[in-house]
Amino acid sequence: MSFKFPLYVALCVSLIYYSFATTANPRLEVLGEGEYAIYSREDVKSSLVDRRVSSGIGFIYYVDSKDVAELRGKFAKIDGESIVISGKSAREIFKKLGYTLVDGRDSSTSLGMTSYYGYSPRGLLCIKSGQQKINLQVVERGATTVVGWPVVLGSY
């Protein structure tokens, strides 16, 4: 009896935890304030949008991170999101979002950027690079960090 009850409780807690660990793309606004971009093929009009850029097959909607949750609700399907923030390292970001770092490399030493790629099976969207699945990109550029799923949108 002494070992059965704690094991039973641990099993129940594990089942409850994993039943709530749903598949979802990360909410990047939890990383802090910054300029947020939502990429979608939908043509949405909203006063929350600071600017909208046509990408050929869709649009990139730029919005302040404090308004992103409300704007996100106006889309039926979002193809990607990015945020530009300050003062956070790639390792901090991967840890906070629960993603595994799968690759990190200097993208452009002349521009002083380092790009990191991560993966989580919880993410809804992913791309493949060789045999590696990727659904989060983090680019460090000086004191600025750009984070995006499945990869960074727009310019960085």
N, C-alpha and C positions, 0 to 999 in steps of 0.2 A: 504494500500500500504506500510506503513512503516514497518510492520512486515513480509509481504509476501516476499519481496525481500531478506532480510537476511536469512530467512528460505530456500528460493530457493537456494541461494548461498551455504549455509551449506550442503544442500542435495546433490548438485552437487559435492562439494569437497569430501564428504563422499563416494559417488559412484565412483569417480575417484580413491580415495585412496584404497578402497577395491577391485577394479577391478585390481589394480597392486599388491595387497598382495597375490601373488601366493603361491601355495603349493611347498615347496622346503626344502631340508635338509639344516641345517645351514652351513655356510662357517666358519669353526673354525679358519681359518688363520686371521680373523679380530680381534682375541683376542690377537695377538702378535706373536713374533717369538718363534720358538721352534721346537722340533722334531715332525714331522707329520707322521701319519700312515694311509694308505688307505687299506681297506680290500675288496678284490674282488675274485671271482672265476675264473676270466680271468687270463691267463698267458701272461702278458705284459712285454716286454723287453724295457728298457729305460736307457739311461745314467744318467737321473735325479735321479734314485733310488740309495740310499745309501746302502741299504741291503734289501733282500727279504727273508721272512720266510714262509715256507709251513705250513699251519694249518690243513692239512688233506684234506679238501674239497675246499680250496682256498689258497690265499696268502696274507700276510701282507707286504705291500710295505712301507718302511721307506724313507722319503724324507724331506729335509729342507722346512720349511713353505713358503719360498720365491719362491719355485719351484712347489708348490702343484697345483696351477691353471693350469699350463701347463701339469703336469702329469695327473691330473683329466680328461683332455680332451682326453686322450688315451684310456679310458675305456668306454665300452658301458653300463655297469652296475656296480655300486659301492654299496656294502652291508653295509659299515660303515666307519667311519673316527674317528681318535683321534688325539689330540695334547697334548704335555707336555709343560707347560709354567711356569713361575715364577711370584710371586708377585700379583696374582689376587685371590680374594675370590670367593667362589661359588655364593654368592648373587650377586656380581658384574657381574659375567658371565651370570647368568640367566637373569638379567636385560638387559644386552647388547644384548643378543641373542633373547630376547622377549619370553622366556620360563617361565612357571609357575612351581615353586618348589612344588613337590607333596610329597616328603619324604626325610628326612635327618636323618642319624643315624651313630653311630660309627660302622665301619666295623670290626676294629681290634684295640683294645686299646693297645695291645702289640706292634703293628707296628705304632701306632700313626696316623692312617688314619681315615678320616670321609668321607663317601660316601653320595652324594645327588642325587636325581633323579627328573627329570622334564619332562614336557609334553607341546607340542604345537600342536594344530590341523593343523598347517601349515606344520609340518614335514611329509615327505613321508612314512617313516618307523617307526614302533613302536613295542614294545613288551608288553606283559601283565604280571603284577605281581599281582596275585589275580584278582581283578576287575579293578585295576588301570593301565591305559595306560602309558607307559614310552617311551620317545624317546630322552632323553639326560641324561648322567650321568656325574657328576663332583666329583672327588676324591681329597680331600686336604690331603697332606702329608708333613707337615712342611712348607717350603717356596715353595714347588712345587705343582702344580695343574695339574691334568690330566682331560681332557674333551673329551667325545666321544659320537657319535650318532650311532645307538640307545643306545649303551652302550660303555664303554671303551674297546678298543681292546688291545691285548697283555698283558704285565705285567705292574703293577704299584706298 
